[in-house]
Amino acid sequence: MGKVIDLSKSVYEICNEHPDVAAIMKDLGFESITNPGMLKTAGRFMTIPKGAAMKNIPMEKIKEAFALKGYDLKE
């Protein structure tokens, strides 16, 4: 079974559990995720779906990128 990411968790929690997620998200257009201060503040309440909506990044594109890296996104 692949690695599973729970989309109801905050970006901060996900990045602590799976450190390589930050690089995947940065490649998708979430540039500020690599800023430790931003991750510790906004990342504590921001989820991937909320961030995708704010940045106008389709969830399908995010799911595809994570699937290529061996992740399964659980809604």
N, C-alpha and C positions, 0 to 999 in steps of 0.2 A: 504494500500500500504506500502511496506517495505521501508527501507532507501535506497536512491539512491546515488551512488558515480559516479561522472563524471571523467572518466579516462584521460581526457585532462587537468585536473587541476593538479597542483603540489602536491607532497606528503605533503608539508608544509600546503597548503590550506586545503587539505583533513583532515589532522590531527587536524587542528584548528576547522573545522566544526564537525568532528566526533572523539573525543579524544580516543575512544576505538579502532580505526583503528591501532594505533601504536602497540598495543599488538598483534593484528591479524597478522600484517606484521612481527613482531619479531618472532612469532611462525613459519612463513613461511620461515625464513632464512635471513630476513633483520635486522640483529642484531644491526647495527649502528643507526637505527631509534630511539632508546631509548636515544641516546646521544643528548641532547638539542642543542649543538653546531653544530652537523652534520645536524640535522633537519633544523636549521635556515640558514645554508649555502647551502649545496648540495640539501636539501629538497625543496628549493625555485625554483629550475629549473628542478628537477628530477620528472618524472611522474612514476606511478606504472608500465606501460608497459616498459619504458626505464630501470627501475631498475630490472625488471624481466629478460630482455634481458642480462643485465650486470652480473646478478647472475645465469644465466641459469636456471631460475625457470619457468616452463611452465605456461602460462596464464590460462590454464584450471584448474590447481591446485589452483591458486589464486582465480579464480572465485568460485570454490567449497568451499574454506575456507570462503570466504566472504558470500556466500549463506547460509552456516551453521549458520552464525551469524546474518542473517536477512538482508543482504545487496544485492542490485542489482547493478551490474557494468554497467554503460552506456559508450559505446565506442564513 
